[in-house]
Amino acid sequence: MIFITAKFRVRPESADAWPDIVADFTHATRSEPGCLWFEWSRSLDDPTGYVLVEAFRDDAAAAHVTSPHFKAAQEHLPPHLLATPQIVNFQVPQDDWSLLGEMAVPES
């Protein structure tokens, strides 16, 4: 799978509304056939910081960045940002999350 993590610094006046601002983009991306997950989290340390964790089957990420909703996001989202998002993008030989064995929870 292709695993991507992106950090977004959102303008303070857009920070609380960010989940609504990206709602259409998020919904459309999650509906893509190759999308495994597309999840936003807000920083506990920086109220303007959001992290996007996303994964796609193999080459589905290429289709994602050429999709109409991605093109729309390229126009719609930058005015709400303080800086260009930072990204880590890599391919991993798995197709789902692994368990964190060091913190295993006993089954009850």
VMD Tcl script that draws the C-alpha trace (Angstrom):
set ca {
  {0.00 0.00 0.00}
  {0.99 3.62 -0.38}
  {0.96 5.30 3.02}
  {0.86 9.09 3.21}
  {0.99 11.45 6.15}
  {0.55 15.18 5.59}
  {0.79 18.05 8.09}
  {-1.41 21.09 7.51}
  {-1.01 24.47 9.27}
  {-4.43 26.11 9.03}
  {-5.13 29.82 9.44}
  {-6.45 30.50 12.97}
  {-9.75 31.82 11.62}
  {-10.27 28.53 9.70}
  {-8.92 26.08 12.28}
  {-12.17 25.25 14.09}
  {-14.07 24.96 10.81}
  {-11.38 22.86 9.07}
  {-13.33 19.56 9.34}
  {-16.25 21.25 7.56}
  {-13.96 22.93 5.03}
  {-12.48 19.56 4.00}
  {-15.70 17.54 4.37}
  {-16.51 17.20 0.64}
  {-12.90 16.39 -0.21}
  {-12.72 13.84 2.61}
  {-15.99 12.14 1.64}
  {-15.06 11.97 -2.06}
  {-11.60 10.57 -1.30}
  {-12.96 7.94 1.09}
  {-15.31 6.85 -1.72}
  {-12.43 6.18 -4.14}
  {-12.08 2.46 -4.93}
  {-8.40 2.33 -3.91}
  {-8.67 4.35 -0.69}
  {-7.98 2.26 2.41}
  {-8.34 5.16 4.85}
  {-8.30 8.96 4.93}
  {-8.32 10.32 8.49}
  {-7.80 13.80 9.94}
  {-6.49 14.54 13.45}
  {-5.97 17.85 15.17}
  {-2.76 18.59 17.06}
  {-2.93 18.68 20.84}
  {-0.06 21.19 20.91}
  {-0.96 23.53 18.04}
  {-4.62 24.47 17.51}
  {-3.84 25.35 13.87}
  {-2.21 21.98 13.16}
  {-3.93 19.06 11.47}
  {-2.45 15.77 10.35}
  {-3.92 13.70 7.54}
  {-3.17 9.97 7.54}
  {-4.14 8.26 4.31}
  {-3.48 4.98 2.53}
  {-4.20 3.70 -0.95}
  {-3.88 0.32 -2.62}
  {-0.77 0.30 -4.81}
  {-1.16 2.83 -7.62}
  {-4.56 4.15 -6.53}
  {-2.81 7.22 -5.10}
  {-1.97 8.31 -8.66}
  {-5.67 8.27 -9.56}
  {-6.40 10.22 -6.37}
  {-4.19 13.18 -7.30}
  {-5.76 13.43 -10.77}
  {-9.36 13.20 -9.53}
  {-11.79 16.13 -9.88}
  {-12.18 16.44 -6.09}
  {-8.39 16.64 -5.64}
  {-8.21 19.36 -8.30}
  {-11.02 21.23 -6.49}
  {-9.16 20.89 -3.18}
  {-6.03 22.36 -4.79}
  {-8.03 25.52 -5.44}
  {-10.28 25.56 -2.37}
  {-7.90 24.67 0.48}
  {-4.75 26.87 0.10}
  {-6.53 30.13 1.08}
  {-7.21 28.49 4.47}
  {-3.56 27.49 5.04}
  {-0.67 29.29 6.76}
  {1.98 27.31 4.86}
  {2.44 24.64 2.22}
  {1.58 21.25 3.76}
  {4.43 18.88 4.57}
  {4.21 15.26 3.45}
  {5.77 11.85 4.00}
  {4.87 9.34 1.30}
  {6.11 5.76 1.14}
  {5.15 2.29 0.01}
  {4.82 -0.45 2.62}
  {4.40 -4.19 2.07}
  {1.07 -4.56 3.86}
  {-2.57 -3.66 3.28}
  {-3.84 -2.72 6.72}
  {-2.71 -1.54 10.14}
  {-0.53 -3.90 12.20}
  {-1.09 -4.42 15.92}
  {1.22 -2.64 18.37}
  {2.32 -5.74 20.26}
  {4.17 -3.76 22.94}
  {0.80 -2.46 24.12}
  {-1.30 -5.57 23.59}
  {-4.66 -5.51 25.31}
  {-5.68 -8.90 26.72}
  {-8.87 -10.30 25.26}
  {-11.67 -10.58 27.78}
}
mol new
graphics top color blue
foreach p $ca { graphics top sphere $p radius 0.5 }
foreach p [lrange $ca 0 end-1] q [lrange $ca 1 end] { graphics top cylinder $p $q radius 0.2 }
display resetview
